[in-house]
Amino acid sequence: MAKPLILISNDDGITSSGIRKLVELMTTIGEVVVVAPDSPQSGMGHAITVGDTLRLVKTNVFGDILAYKCSGTPADCIKLAKHEVLKGRKVDLVVSGINHGSNTSISVLYSGTMSAAIEGAIEGGPAIGFSLCDFSWNADFSHVDEYVLQITRQTLINGIPKGIALNVNIPPKQNEKIRGIKVCRQANARWEEEFDKRLDPHGRDYYWMIGNFVNHDKGEDNDEWAINNNFVSIVPCQFDLTGHHAITHLNESWEL
C-alpha cells in the first residue's frame, strides 16, 4: 500500500527547529516533500507575491528528503509545490509548522503558518497547522510528538470536512503532563496595539508596534482556555469569510 504524500511548509523558515521536528515526525507516516520559505515569514498572513519574482531552490537540508526553499510567502510555497514541484500529484495532507509561538484566537488571521495550511484546504485537501505556544528562543519541542502524530493519523484515517484546516496549538513544556486534546472554537481575544514613535539618526519619524493581548472571552470551550489549562487545542478553520448570519439582517433592514 502506497504511503500518503505529505507536503510540509511553515513560516519560520526552512532551517527552523519546528519544521525539522515536523519533518522527523511526518517521515514516520508517509512520503514527505518540503517547500518552505528561505527566510522567516511570520505575520505575513495569506499574502502572495504578485509584484516580484519567485525563486525556488532545491536543498539537502533534510538529507534525502525532497525539499525546496522558496523566496516567497507560506501561501506561495503551497502554490509552487503543487504546480512546479509535485506537478499536480495528489497531496494527501498539507502540514505547516511547527510554529515557534502561539497561533490561538485572532492570531490565526495574521499567521503565515495557518495561511500555508489554509492554502492547502483551498487546494481541496486536508490540512493542519501546528504551533507550540512558546516564544522563547530555545523552546523545547520534545513533548509534542504524541499529539502531532495522533492528530495527523486521525486526519488521514477519518478525514476532516472539505475546505477545513485544523489550527492546532500545543502548550509549552512544563512539569505537569498535558491533560489531553480539546476541539474548540476561536477565543474572542485580540491584540490592543499602540505605536511607539521614535526618531532615527537622521531625525526622521519611525514607529515600533507594541501592545498587549487581551482575552475578552470567559468561556471554557475556546482555544485560549484550553492552552491556559494545559490542553492541546484544535480549532477547525475555513477560508469562507462570509458572515452568513448577517445576510438576513442586511436583506431585511437595508433599503437596497
Secondary structure by P-SEA (a helix, b strand, c coil): cccbbbbbccccccccaaaaaaaaaaaaccbbbbbbbccccccccccccccbbbbbbbbccccccbbbbbcccaaaaaaaaacccccccccccccccccccccccccccccaaaaaaaaaaaabbbbbbbbbcccccccccccaaaaaaaaaaaaaacccccccccbbbbcccccccccccccccccccccccccccccccccbbbbbbbbbbbbcccccccaaaaaaabbbbbbbbbcccccccaaaaaaccccc
